[in-house]
Each structure stands twice: as structure tokens, then as C-alpha cells.
Amino acid sequence: MNRTIQAISAVVLIGIISFAAISVSQSLIPRAKVDITERNLYTLADGTKTILERLNQPITIKLYYTKTAAMNAGDQIRFFNNYYFYVRALLEEYAAASDKVKLEVIDPRPYTDQEQEALRYGLKRFNINEEEGFFFGLVVQTQFGVTKTIEFFSPDRQEFIEYDISYLIETATTREKKRLGVMSSLPVMGESDWMMRMRQMQNQQGEQKWGIIEHLQQKFDVQTIEMDVDEIKDIDILLVIHPKDLSEKTQFAIDQYVLKGGRAIFFVDPYCMMDRPPMQQMQMQMQHESSSSLETLLNAWGLTMPENTFAGDRTLTITTAMSPTQRPQPMVGFLNLNDKQCFNQDKPITADLNTVTMLFPGVLREIPIASNTAESEEKEKNASSVEANIQHIELVTTTSLGNSWTVSSPFELRFPDPATLMKKLTNGTEPVAMGVLVTGKLPSAFPQGIDVEEDSAEENEEPKEPADSDTNKEEKKTKHIAGLTQAEQDCAIIVFADVDFISDMAAYQRTIFGMAVVGDNSSLVLNSIEDLSGSAELINIRSRGNFKRPFAVVEDIEQAAEAETRDEEEKIQAQIDAWQAELNQKLADVKDAEASVIGATILQQKRELEDKIFEANQKLRKIKMARREKIEALGIKLRNFCTIPGPVIILLIAVVLGIRRSVMKRHYISHASDA
């Protein structure tokens, strides 16, 4: 009886001690945590910690999530529960890292002040039923009344969740957004709402704003810079996208903007797939130039992009079908940069990128920089000093097996033959650059200035009466414009030899939640902007990489089986089409008088065709069943691997402890008998 009481008392005391230990641990060491996730999902990045350390005012973070309604809603809403727990845990780390951050988690119930508050902040509301609404958003408030919001936490941006939160905190505590100027020959800014409505009335489809522009407008003040501008000013970063046929005056304006310390990113392309010819030009089969270049400026900065020359790499080539009637084949011009060799690991712009897709990218090569002086001796001296001052840093390249390939004319790429283009590429020995950072005191591409024509008449002069017909012609005079011949301070520009990689075709896809990011194309652009503008902390956060963990083995099995199925389906469909065409021809040749005689033959052939189709479908089912069996067998192996080791290890430990106890018991008995 005493032993029973002792055992019960021991169990009770152990429970009390355990409960007390847990309570004390939660109170005394609430921050003692261990993050064992592969990419430290619950550990704040160094960039976030730096931003929090710089906070000079208290901020309040309000997380709105309709937890009560989500627990009882359908599968589409309950799906967000795990995502909510992750976001909340991450925000708790923010609050733990800084005493200036206060976290509030709010469950906005119907008809409450919290629900009205969420709507007032502009958070998105999705109806669950007649009363309940689903909220999942964030509000950052400062003591001075500045409010920044994430309207809805879309699962498509889960890998950027820490960046989005840190960006809100930094922008809420700084004065204003950075100003971006966009100069482009493509309709990247889209058409105005008025023009879109006019086109809809005419049953035409207007030009929509590019996804990268929508993305940038969420974070920066984006302005349009005209293609014929005389001067560029009042912007922090200049984006030049697909510059075609820029006048000398505009190139001079860009040149002077850079020399005065302006930061710029250039997207040039030897063949831009997004630069499509107008419909009228296509109907008339007129040639359309789809390339862009800034050779005058690039040469002054020590770079060149050769015409009709493209970067290629057999290890990075994407397999695709150029038309619905073609089989998927490796396309030498489509590169999936998914190798760490492709990204400069020493620069935060590219250090942690995973995948960037480029379409017919050009080649950037370094060349000697011409001097601005005319004297030969002074020319060599100045040229060497300029080159020593300028640095070219390759950001995006192929692997060491990459090489360049050329076409005689860009029109070869209008309807490309993948097999023919692949023959143009041979393996190389050095990486080919497609993105380069240029820094230093850059020289001017127009050291002597430029001459521009302008009207001879002064603006305030009243026009004189024409004396004869000759005076009706506009009189022009030439004006010389001089500028800086070399930068007085360090400049920084980035050049990419591709435009298509920032287009919706490669960087985004539209979902029910809006534009979804694909790969790291947009991250490369945003990283470049923030690096040039000095926001290295945000780069450090975004570049933590992609958190998705695909089942690579399962995907390989499915892709192999689908490829096998696709080949069989094409063969079967070709047979069916041939048989059907043969039957149609025979039926067309049958005359009314012969119908009764040939009808039996036609029916027999039809039965044979149906039998063949049935047998072909059986083959397809067997292939799909084999694929399913492979996947299920792999699932069984994974399940056994995850479940069996635990009990086996526990059993082994029990056996070892039992043997040890038996040995110790015999050893004790033997010592006792000896005594």
C-alpha cells in the first residue's frame, strides 16, 4: 500500500514540477528558441535586424486575421490557418527583436469596431457567408500617424513575406518614396483608363501595364520619361527599357544624368520578343526591327553588345514547343539560370537568387575605353587612368560551358527552328556575361558636346509678314550644347542584355489574387534598384531565396511518364486522323447506287477503327497506371522511412537497456556473493 501511495505521489509531484518548469521557462526565457528549418524561416535576417535597430520611434503592427471564422469555414479558407501561424510567429520575432515594436493580433468579428477599422485601413474582405468576412492583412502605424498596409497576404508571396513586412516598417519611418523614371519604347506603362475604355468600345484590346511596373508602383514613385527628353532630373533611379532609335539629344541627356551622379539601369536586347510589329505591318509582311542598343554610351563605359549575337548554354536550355503543332525541343535562346555559377556570389544583388529566366539574351563584352583628349600622348595617359578607375562587375552569366552564337539576321528568330539554332552553339570554356555593374568616374560619350537645331525666331518675337514664298520655310540655326566630360564623383549603372526577362511572359503570371511572381526575375530588378539607391538591408532580406520544397523525384517520374504518354497520344491521334480521313474519302466517293453494296464494307472498317482506338486507349491507361504505381511505391517507401525508424530505435534502446540491466544485476549478485 505504501509503495502505491509513493508511486502516485511521485507522479503528482513530477506533474507539478513539469508544469512549474514550463511556466518559469515561459516567463524567464521567452526568447530561448531554436530554429531548425532549412532556411531559418523563423529567424530574422540581418537586414531586418538593422532596420529595427535604426528605429527612432515606436511603431504598432496590427495583424488582422478572422481566426474564429476561418476555423469553421471551407477548405479554401482553412488553408490559410497554417500560413497565419507562420506570419504571427514571424511578427512575434519582430516584437522580440525591438522594444519599439508593439504587436497586436486582431480577430475582426462581424459588426464590430475591429471589422470597421480593417475596412477603413483598406484591407481586402472576402465573403464567407452573409455575415462573416475573411480578413488576412497587416497594418503598420507610427506615432505620427503614418499608416502602411498589406491588404492581403497572398500565398504567392510567401517567400517574400519578411521583405514585405520590413519594407513597410522602413517606408513608414522614412520621409518619402524613391522616385523612378521609366524611359521605354515599349508600352510598359500601359494605356490610360480613358484609352482602355475607348478601345473596349471598339472591341479592341488595349495595352495593359506590365507586371513589373505594377510591382514597382507599390514601392516607388514611378514617373514616365519621354523618349525625346532634353534633360533628366528630379528622379533617383532611371530605368531605360528597350531604347530604340534614341536621338543624339536624348542620349546626351542620359549621359549627363549619369555623369552628375544619377543611377541608371539599362535593358537592351538584340532581339526583343515583346517588341511585336503592328498588325498592319504584319499583314503587309513588312520587316520589323526588334533590337535595341546604346552602343555610343556603352562604348564610352567600356562595354559593347554585338548585333545578332546571343548567349547560350546547353546546360541551361529550356525545352519548349514553339507552336501547338511542334514537339517540345531544347531552345538555345531560352535560358533557365538555375545554377549558382550564373550569379555573382559576392554582390547582394545576385548572391542568393535561385532562378532567372531569359529569352534570347545578348552578350556584354568589355572593351577598352576611348579617351576624351585629342593629343596622342595625353590620350594614352588619360585612357589608362580612366580604365583603372572604372570597374566592370559581372552580375549574371552563363556557366563555364556557355558560349555565344550568332544569326545572319534577327528575322531568323521570327519563326525559329530549335534544331537548326542548336547547331549554331558549341560549348565554351568561360562564362558569357548578360548583366554587368559598372562603377567609377565614367567619361562622357560626348566630350565635345552636341549640336542641335532650333528655330531661329525668338519666342517673344512677333512673326513678320512673309515677303515671298521662300520666307515661308522655317529657318533653323544650330546650337552647341556642352556638358561634363567626366564624372566628378563615382557613378553606378547596371546593364542587362535582355528585355523579355522583366516582361509578364517570363516574370509574372496572373492569378485570382493578382499578379504572381515567377522565379527571381523581378527580385533581380528590385535588388538592382535598391542596391543603386543604397537599401542594402532590403536586398539582404529578399535574397533569402525561395522556400518551396518540390518533390523532385516525384516530378521526374511524372514528367517522364507524361513524355511517354504524350508520344503515344501523338501516334494514336495521327493514326486516328489518318483512318478518319480515309473513311471520309471513301464515303465521299460512294455513289447512291453503290451505297447498299459498299455500306457493309464501310461498317466493317468502322468497327475495326473503333477496336484499334479501344486498344490504343488501353495502352494509355497502362502507361498512366504504371506512372501511378511508381509514385505510390515511392510514397510507401517514404512512409516506411519516416515511420519505421522511430519504433525500431526505441525497441533497440529498450533491448540495450534490458541487457545492460541484466548484466548489472548479475554483476551485483556476483559481488554480493563474494562478499
C-alpha positions in Angstrom: 0.0 0.0 0.0 2.9 2.3 0.9 4.5 1.7 -2.5 1.3 2.5 -4.3 0.9 5.8 -2.4 4.6 6.6 -3.1 4.1 5.9 -6.8 1.0 8.1 -7.0 2.7 10.9 -5.1 5.8 10.7 -7.4 3.6 11.0 -10.5 1.7 14.0 -9.0 5.0 15.7 -7.9 6.5 15.1 -11.4 3.5 16.7 -13.0 3.6 19.7 -10.7 7.4 20.1 -11.2 6.9 19.9 -15.0 4.1 22.5 -15.1 6.1 24.8 -12.9 9.2 24.4 -15.0 7.2 25.2 -18.2 5.7 28.3 -16.6 9.0 29.5 -15.3 10.6 28.9 -18.7 7.9 30.9 -20.5 8.3 33.8 -18.1 12.0 34.0 -17.6 13.4 32.9 -21.0 10.6 33.5 -23.6 13.2 34.2 -26.3 15.0 30.9 -25.9 14.1 29.3 -29.3 15.8 27.1 -31.8 15.0 27.4 -35.5 15.7 24.1 -37.1 14.1 24.9 -40.5 16.4 24.5 -43.5 16.4 28.2 -44.4 15.8 29.6 -40.9 12.2 30.7 -41.7 11.6 31.8 -38.2 14.9 33.7 -37.8 15.0 37.4 -38.8 17.5 38.3 -41.5 20.4 40.6 -40.7 18.8 43.3 -42.9 15.6 43.2 -40.8 17.6 43.5 -37.6 19.5 46.5 -38.9 16.2 48.2 -39.9 14.8 47.5 -36.4 17.9 48.9 -34.7 17.6 52.1 -36.7 14.0 52.7 -35.5 13.8 56.1 -33.8 10.2 56.0 -32.9 7.7 53.3 -31.6 5.5 51.5 -34.2 2.5 49.4 -33.9 2.0 46.3 -36.0 -1.7 45.1 -36.3 -2.2 41.7 -37.8 -5.9 41.1 -38.8 -7.0 37.5 -39.3 -10.5 36.2 -38.9 -9.4 33.2 -36.9 -12.8 32.3 -35.5 -14.5 32.2 -38.8 -11.5 30.5 -40.6 -11.6 27.5 -38.2 -15.2 26.7 -39.3 -15.0 27.8 -43.0 -14.4 25.7 -46.1 -11.1 24.2 -47.2 -10.2 27.2 -49.2 -10.2 29.4 -46.1 -8.8 26.8 -43.7 -5.9 26.6 -46.0 -4.7 30.0 -44.6 -4.5 28.8 -41.0 -1.0 27.4 -41.2 0.1 30.5 -43.2 -1.4 32.7 -40.4 0.5 30.8 -37.7 3.8 31.3 -39.6 3.1 35.1 -40.1 2.2 35.5 -36.5 5.3 33.7 -35.3 7.5 35.8 -37.6 5.9 39.0 -36.3 6.5 37.9 -32.7 10.2 37.8 -33.6 9.9 41.4 -34.8 8.4 42.4 -31.4 11.0 40.4 -29.5 13.9 42.0 -31.5 13.0 45.6 -30.7 11.3 47.2 -27.8 9.9 49.9 -30.1 7.7 47.3 -31.9 4.3 46.6 -30.5 2.3 43.7 -32.0 -1.5 43.4 -31.9 -3.3 40.3 -33.3 -6.9 41.1 -34.1 -9.8 38.8 -35.0 -12.3 41.1 -36.7 -15.8 39.7 -35.9 -18.9 40.8 -37.8 -20.4 44.2 -36.9 -17.5 45.0 -34.5 -15.3 48.1 -34.4 -12.3 45.9 -35.4 -14.1 45.0 -38.6 -14.9 48.6 -39.5 -11.3 49.5 -38.6 -9.9 46.8 -41.0 -12.2 48.2 -43.8 -11.1 51.7 -43.1 -7.4 50.7 -43.5 -8.3 49.2 -46.9 -7.8 45.6 -46.1 -9.4 43.2 -48.5 -12.5 41.4 -47.3 -13.7 38.1 -48.8 -17.2 37.0 -48.0 -17.6 33.6 -46.3 -21.3 33.9 -45.8 -23.9 36.6 -45.4 -22.4 37.9 -42.2 -18.8 36.6 -41.9 -16.0 38.2 -43.9 -12.4 36.9 -44.2 -9.5 39.3 -43.5 -5.8 38.5 -43.6 -3.8 41.7 -43.7 -1.3 43.8 -41.9 -1.2 47.5 -40.7 1.9 49.3 -39.6 1.4 52.6 -37.7 3.8 55.2 -36.4 3.2 57.6 -33.5 3.0 60.4 -36.1 0.0 58.9 -37.9 1.8 57.3 -40.9 0.0 54.1 -41.9 1.2 51.4 -44.3 -0.7 48.3 -45.1 -0.5 44.8 -46.7 -4.1 44.4 -48.0 -3.9 40.6 -48.1 -1.2 38.0 -47.5 -1.3 36.2 -50.8 0.3 32.7 -50.6 2.1 33.5 -53.9 4.4 35.9 -51.9 5.2 33.6 -49.0 8.9 33.6 -49.8 8.9 37.4 -49.7 6.9 37.8 -46.5 9.7 39.1 -44.4 10.8 41.5 -47.1 7.2 42.9 -47.4 6.9 43.5 -43.6 10.4 45.1 -43.3 9.7 47.3 -46.3 6.5 48.6 -44.7 8.4 49.4 -41.5 11.3 51.2 -43.3 9.0 53.2 -45.6 6.7 54.1 -42.7 9.6 55.6 -40.8 11.3 57.4 -43.7 10.3 60.6 -45.4 9.1 59.6 -48.9 9.3 57.0 -51.7 12.2 56.8 -54.1 11.4 58.4 -57.5 11.9 56.1 -60.5 11.9 57.4 -64.1 11.0 54.9 -66.8 12.0 55.6 -70.4 10.9 52.9 -72.9 10.0 52.4 -76.5 7.6 49.6 -75.3 4.2 50.3 -73.7 5.4 49.2 -70.3 3.3 51.8 -68.5 0.1 50.7 -70.3 -2.6 52.9 -71.7 -4.7 55.3 -69.7 -8.1 54.3 -68.4 -9.7 56.6 -70.9 -7.9 55.0 -73.8 -8.7 51.5 -72.5 -12.4 52.3 -72.4 -12.2 53.7 -75.9 -10.6 50.5 -77.2 -13.2 48.4 -75.4 -15.9 50.3 -77.2 -14.2 49.5 -80.5 -13.9 45.8 -79.4 -10.1 46.2 -79.2 -7.7 45.1 -76.6 -5.7 47.8 -75.0 -2.1 47.7 -73.8 -2.1 46.7 -70.1 0.6 47.9 -67.7 3.4 45.4 -67.3 3.6 43.5 -64.0 7.0 44.8 -63.1 5.6 48.4 -63.3 2.7 47.5 -61.0 5.2 45.9 -58.7 7.4 49.0 -58.7 4.5 51.3 -58.2 3.7 49.6 -54.9 7.1 50.6 -53.6 8.3 53.6 -55.5 7.0 56.8 -57.2 7.2 55.8 -60.8 7.3 58.5 -63.4 7.3 58.4 -67.2 10.4 59.9 -69.0 9.7 60.8 -72.7 11.9 59.3 -75.4 12.8 62.8 -76.8 13.7 64.4 -73.4 16.2 67.2 -73.3 17.2 66.9 -69.7 16.6 64.3 -67.0 16.2 65.5 -63.4 14.3 65.1 -60.2 14.5 61.3 -60.1 16.5 58.9 -58.0 16.8 56.0 -60.4 16.5 55.9 -64.2 15.2 52.7 -66.0 15.8 52.7 -69.7 13.9 49.8 -71.3 14.5 48.7 -74.9 15.9 52.1 -76.2 15.3 52.1 -79.9 16.4 54.8 -82.2 17.2 57.3 -79.5 18.2 60.7 -80.8 21.6 62.1 -80.0 19.9 64.8 -77.9 18.3 62.1 -75.7 21.5 60.0 -75.4 23.3 63.2 -74.3 20.6 63.8 -71.7 21.2 60.3 -70.3 24.9 60.7 -70.5 24.8 63.9 -68.4 22.4 62.5 -65.9 24.8 59.6 -65.2 27.8 61.9 -65.0 26.1 64.1 -62.5 25.7 61.1 -60.1 22.4 59.7 -61.3 21.9 56.0 -61.0 20.5 54.1 -64.0 19.6 50.6 -65.2 19.6 49.8 -68.9 17.7 46.9 -70.5 18.9 46.4 -74.1 18.2 43.5 -76.3 19.5 42.1 -79.7 16.1 40.6 -80.2 13.1 41.5 -78.1 10.2 39.1 -78.3 7.9 41.7 -76.7 8.6 44.2 -79.5 5.9 42.9 -81.9 5.2 44.6 -85.2 1.9 46.5 -85.5 -1.0 44.5 -87.0 -0.9 46.5 -90.3 2.8 45.9 -90.7 2.3 42.1 -90.1 -0.5 41.9 -92.7 1.7 43.6 -95.2 4.6 41.3 -94.3 6.9 44.2 -93.7 10.1 43.8 -91.8 10.2 45.0 -88.2 13.3 45.8 -86.2 13.0 44.2 -82.7 16.5 45.1 -81.4 17.7 47.9 -79.2 21.1 49.2 -78.4 23.0 52.1 -76.8 26.4 51.4 -78.3 27.6 55.1 -78.2 27.0 55.2 -74.4 28.1 51.6 -73.7 31.3 52.0 -75.6 32.1 55.1 -73.5 31.6 53.0 -70.4 33.8 50.1 -71.7 31.0 47.8 -72.8 29.6 46.5 -76.1 26.7 44.3 -77.1 27.4 42.8 -80.6 24.5 42.8 -83.1 22.7 39.4 -83.8 24.8 37.8 -81.1 23.2 35.8 -78.3 24.3 34.0 -75.1 23.8 30.2 -75.0 24.4 27.3 -72.7 23.3 23.7 -73.3 23.1 23.0 -69.6 20.6 25.9 -69.0 18.5 25.5 -72.2 14.7 25.3 -71.7 12.7 22.7 -73.5 9.6 24.1 -75.1 7.3 23.9 -78.1 7.3 27.0 -80.3 3.8 26.2 -81.7 1.0 23.8 -80.7 1.9 21.5 -83.6 5.5 21.1 -82.6 7.0 18.7 -80.1 8.9 20.3 -77.2 12.6 20.7 -78.1 15.5 22.5 -76.4 15.5 26.1 -77.5 19.0 27.5 -77.4 17.8 31.1 -76.9 15.7 30.3 -73.8 17.9 30.1 -70.7 16.8 29.0 -67.2 19.6 30.3 -65.0 19.3 28.0 -62.0 23.0 27.3 -61.3 24.8 29.3 -58.6 27.6 29.8 -61.2 25.2 32.1 -63.0 25.0 34.6 -60.2 27.8 36.8 -58.6 28.0 35.4 -55.1 29.9 38.5 -53.9 27.2 41.0 -54.7 23.9 41.2 -52.7 22.1 41.9 -55.9 22.6 38.3 -57.1 24.1 36.4 -54.2 21.0 34.4 -53.2 19.0 34.3 -56.4 17.7 30.8 -57.4 16.2 31.0 -60.8 16.1 33.7 -63.5 14.6 33.0 -67.0 16.0 34.9 -70.0 14.7 34.8 -73.6 17.3 35.4 -76.4 19.7 37.4 -74.2 22.5 39.3 -75.8 26.2 39.2 -74.9 28.0 42.0 -73.0 31.7 42.3 -73.6 34.3 44.5 -72.1 36.3 46.8 -74.4 38.9 49.5 -74.0 37.6 52.9 -73.1 38.4 55.7 -75.6 40.0 58.8 -74.1 38.4 62.2 -74.4 41.7 64.0 -75.4 42.9 64.6 -78.8 46.7 64.6 -78.2 48.2 61.1 -78.7 50.5 61.1 -75.6 47.9 62.7 -73.4 45.3 60.3 -74.9 47.2 57.2 -73.8 47.8 58.6 -70.4 44.2 59.6 -69.8 42.8 56.4 -71.3 44.8 54.2 -68.9 43.8 56.3 -65.9 40.2 56.2 -66.8 40.2 52.4 -67.3 42.0 51.9 -64.0 39.2 53.9 -62.3 36.3 52.0 -63.8 35.2 48.6 -62.6 33.1 46.1 -64.6 31.5 43.5 -62.3 29.6 40.6 -64.0 26.3 40.0 -62.2 24.5 37.5 -64.4 26.4 35.0 -66.6 26.1 31.5 -68.2 28.1 28.6 -66.7 31.6 28.0 -67.8 30.2 25.9 -70.6 28.4 28.8 -72.1 29.2 30.5 -75.4 27.8 33.0 -77.8 26.0 32.2 -81.1 25.0 34.4 -84.0 22.4 34.7 -86.7 22.7 36.4 -90.0 19.6 38.4 -89.4 17.1 38.7 -86.5 14.3 37.7 -88.8 15.6 34.1 -88.4 14.2 34.2 -84.9 10.7 35.2 -86.1 9.8 31.6 -86.7 12.7 29.8 -85.2 13.6 26.1 -85.7 15.1 24.8 -82.4 17.1 22.1 -84.1 18.7 24.4 -86.6 19.5 27.1 -83.9 21.0 24.4 -81.6 23.6 23.6 -84.2 24.9 27.2 -84.0 26.0 26.7 -80.4 29.2 25.0 -79.3 30.4 24.5 -75.7 32.7 27.2 -74.4 35.2 27.5 -71.7 34.3 30.8 -70.0 31.0 32.3 -68.7 29.2 34.7 -71.0 28.0 37.9 -69.3 24.4 39.1 -69.7 24.3 41.5 -66.8 27.1 43.9 -65.7 27.5 46.5 -63.0 29.8 49.5 -64.0 31.2 51.8 -61.3 33.7 54.6 -61.2 34.2 58.1 -62.5 32.8 57.5 -66.0 33.8 59.5 -69.0 31.3 61.2 -71.3 30.2 59.7 -74.6 30.0 63.3 -76.0 33.2 65.0 -74.7 32.9 67.7 -77.4 29.2 68.3 -76.7 26.4 68.1 -79.3 24.9 70.4 -81.9 21.1 70.7 -82.0 18.9 72.6 -84.4 16.4 75.1 -83.1 14.1 77.7 -84.6 15.7 81.0 -85.4 12.8 83.1 -84.3 12.7 84.1 -80.7 9.6 83.0 -78.7 8.7 86.6 -77.8 9.1 88.0 -81.3 6.0 88.6 -83.4 6.1 86.8 -86.7 6.9 89.0 -89.7 4.8 89.2 -92.8 6.2 86.9 -95.4 7.8 88.9 -98.3 7.8 85.9 -100.7 7.4 82.2 -100.8 11.0 81.5 -99.7 10.4 83.1 -96.3 7.6 80.6 -95.6 10.2 78.0 -95.0 11.2 77.6 -91.3 14.7 79.0 -90.7 16.8 76.8 -88.5 20.0 77.5 -86.6 22.5 75.2 -84.9 23.1 75.5 -81.2 26.1 73.9 -79.5 25.4 72.3 -76.1 28.4 71.4 -73.9 28.4 69.3 -70.7 30.5 67.4 -68.3 33.4 65.5 -70.0 33.9 63.2 -67.0 32.1 62.5 -63.7 33.4 64.3 -60.7 32.1 61.5 -58.3 31.7 57.8 -58.6 28.9 56.6 -60.9 27.0 53.3 -60.8 25.0 51.8 -63.7 23.7 48.3 -64.5 23.3 46.9 -68.0 21.2 43.9 -68.8 21.3 42.4 -72.3 17.7 41.3 -72.3 14.3 42.9 -72.0 12.0 39.9 -72.1 13.1 38.7 -68.7 11.2 41.5 -67.0 8.0 41.1 -69.1 4.9 39.3 -68.0 5.8 36.4 -70.3 8.8 35.5 -68.1 8.5 37.2 -64.7 4.8 37.1 -63.8 1.5 35.2 -64.2 -2.0 36.3 -63.4 -3.9 34.6 -60.7 -7.2 35.2 -58.8 -5.1 37.1 -56.2 -3.5 39.3 -58.9 0.0 39.2 -60.4 2.0 36.3 -59.1 5.8 36.3 -59.2 7.5 33.6 -61.2 11.1 32.8 -60.3 13.5 35.6 -59.3 13.3 37.8 -62.4 11.5 40.6 -60.5 13.8 40.1 -57.5 16.8 40.8 -59.7 15.3 44.1 -60.9 14.2 45.2 -57.4 17.6 44.2 -55.9 19.3 46.2 -58.6 17.2 49.3 -57.8 17.7 49.0 -54.1 21.4 48.4 -54.4 21.8 51.6 -56.5 19.6 53.5 -54.1 21.6 52.3 -51.1 19.0 50.0 -49.5 21.3 47.0 -48.9 19.3 45.8 -45.9 16.2 45.1 -48.0 18.3 43.2 -50.5 19.6 41.0 -47.7 16.1 40.2 -46.7 14.6 39.5 -50.2 17.6 37.4 -51.3 17.0 34.7 -48.6 15.7 32.6 -51.5 12.7 30.5 -52.4 11.1 28.4 -49.6 9.3 26.0 -51.8 10.4 22.4 -51.5 9.2 20.4 -54.5 9.2 16.6 -54.6 11.9 16.4 -57.3 11.8 12.6 -57.6 8.1 12.6 -58.0 8.2 15.4 -60.5 10.8 13.5 -62.5 8.7 10.4 -62.5 5.6 12.3 -63.6 7.5 14.2 -66.3 9.0 11.0 -67.7 5.6 9.3 -67.7 3.9 12.3 -69.3 6.5 12.4 -72.0 6.0 8.8 -72.7 2.2 9.3 -72.7 2.5 12.3 -74.9 4.4 10.4 -77.6 1.9 7.6 -77.5 -1.0 10.0 -77.7 0.5 11.8 -80.7 1.0 8.4 -82.5 -2.5 7.3 -81.7 -4.0 10.7 -82.7 -2.1 10.6 -86.0 -3.4 7.1 -86.7 -7.0 8.2 -85.9 -6.7 11.2 -88.1 -5.4 9.1 -91.0 -8.1 6.5 -90.6 -10.8 9.1 -90.3 -9.6 10.9 -93.4 -9.6 7.6 -95.3 -13.1 6.8 -94.2 -14.3 10.3 -95.2 -12.7 9.9 -98.6 -14.4 6.6 -99.2 -17.8 7.9 -98.1 -17.4 10.9 -100.4 -16.6 8.6 -103.4 -19.6 6.3 -102.8 -22.4 6.8 -105.2 -26.1 6.4 -104.3 -26.4 3.3 -106.4 -23.4 1.7 -104.7 -24.3 2.7 -101.2 -26.1 -0.6 -100.5 -23.2 -2.7 -101.7 -20.4 -0.7 -100.0 -22.3 0.0 -96.8 -21.3 -3.3 -95.2 -17.6 -2.7 -96.0 -17.7 0.8 -94.5 -19.3 -0.5 -91.3 -16.7 -3.2 -91.1 -13.9 -0.7 -91.4 -15.6 1.5 -88.8 -15.7 -1.4 -86.4 -12.0 -2.1 -87.0 -11.2 1.5 -86.3 -13.1 1.5 -83.0 -11.3 -1.7 -82.0 -8.0 0.0 -82.7 -9.0 3.1 -80.7 -10.0 0.9 -77.8 -6.7 -0.9 -77.9 -4.8 2.4 -78.0 -6.8 3.7 -75.0 -5.9 0.6 -73.1 -2.2 1.2 -73.8 -2.6 4.7 -72.5 -4.3 3.5 -69.3 -1.5 1.0 -68.8 1.1 3.8 -69.1 -0.8 6.0 -66.7 -1.3 3.1 -64.3 2.5 2.4 -64.4 3.1 6.1 -63.6 0.7 6.0 -60.6 2.3 2.7 -59.3 5.7 4.3 -59.4 4.5 7.3 -57.4 2.6 5.2 -54.9 5.6 2.9 -54.5 7.7 5.9 -53.7 5.1 7.1 -51.3 5.2 3.8 -49.5 9.0 3.9 -49.3 8.9 7.5 -47.8 6.2 6.5 -45.4 8.1 3.5 -44.2 11.3 5.6 -43.9 9.5 8.1 -41.8 7.5 5.8 -39.5 9.6 2.6 -39.1 12.9 4.0 -37.7 11.2 5.6 -34.7 9.8 2.4 -33.2 12.9 0.4 -34.2 15.2 2.8 -32.5 13.0 2.8 -29.3 13.0 -1.0 -29.4 16.8 -1.2 -29.8 17.2 1.2 -26.9 14.9 -0.9 -24.7 16.8 -4.1 -25.7 20.1 -2.4 -24.9 18.9 -1.1 -21.6 17.4 -4.5 -20.7 20.7 -6.3 -21.5 22.6 -3.7 -19.5 20.3 -4.0 -16.6 20.6 -7.8 -16.7 24.4 -7.6 -16.8 24.5 -5.1 -14.0 22.2 -7.3 -11.9 24.4 -10.3 -12.4 27.4 -8.3 -11.6 25.8 -7.0 -8.4 24.8 -10.5 -7.4 28.2 -11.9 -8.0 29.9 -9.2 -5.9 27.3 -9.7 -3.2 28.0 -13.5 -3.1 31.8 -12.9 -3.0 31.3 -10.5 0.0 
